[in-house]
Structure formats: structure tokens, C-alpha cells
């Protein structure tokens, strides 16, 4: 059992982990390939949470503040949310790996 402090420290490092950068690069590559090639749009399904968050913030900025973000701004928002999504994926994967590793070692 880990203490709250140690789990917060390990989760705080996830955003800067090499694995997070690789997952972010993979998300960006899949979306770029889906937009630039005849690759099916279904291939970008893994990036939909980041796309939805960027679209939501883009729409809210326009509707509430009258700010027009534009295409470049939308894709910049997508990159930010792709990093957040990658950090969440890595954090969950590490948590599950640790949980399963403890179960295997205790059995």
C-alpha cells in the first residue's frame, strides 16, 4: 500500500515521462495520417477525447467570449489536450501495471 504522498509524486512525474512523449507523438501521428491520407477516419478514434476537448474549448471560446480561434488555434488546443490525454493514459497504465504486479507477486 502506498501513501498518498508517494502516489502524488509518482503521478506528478507522468507529464514529463518519456513514455508520455511517445504516446503523444503516436496520437498526433495517427490524427495527421488520418487527415493527410486516405486512411479511415476511424483510425483517429484513439484521439477523440483530445479532439472533443479541443472542440469544446474552441466552441466555448467563440460562444461565450466571441473569440475566433481558427484552424491553427484549434490544432494547438488539440496538441495540448493530446498531451493531457497521453499523461492520463500513462498514469492509468502505470497504476494498473503496479496493481497487477502486486497481485502476481502475492499469489
C-alpha positions, 0 to 999 in steps of 0.5 A: 500500500502506498501513501498518498504522498508517494502516489502524488509524486509518482503521478506528478512525474507522468507529464514529463515521462518519456513514455508520455512523449511517445504516446503523444507523438503516436496520437498526433501521428495517427490524427495527421495520417488520418487527415493527410491520407486516405486512411479511415477516419476511424483510425483517429478514434484513439484521439477523440477525447483530445479532439472533443476537448479541443472542440469544446474549448474552441466552441466555448471560446467563440460562444461565450467570449466571441473569440475566433480561434481558427484552424491553427488555434484549434490544432494547438488546443488539440496538441495540448489536450493530446498531451493531457490525454497521453499523461492520463493514459500513462498514469492509468497504465502505470497504476494498473501495471503496479496493481497487477504486479502486486497481485502476481507477486502475492499469489 
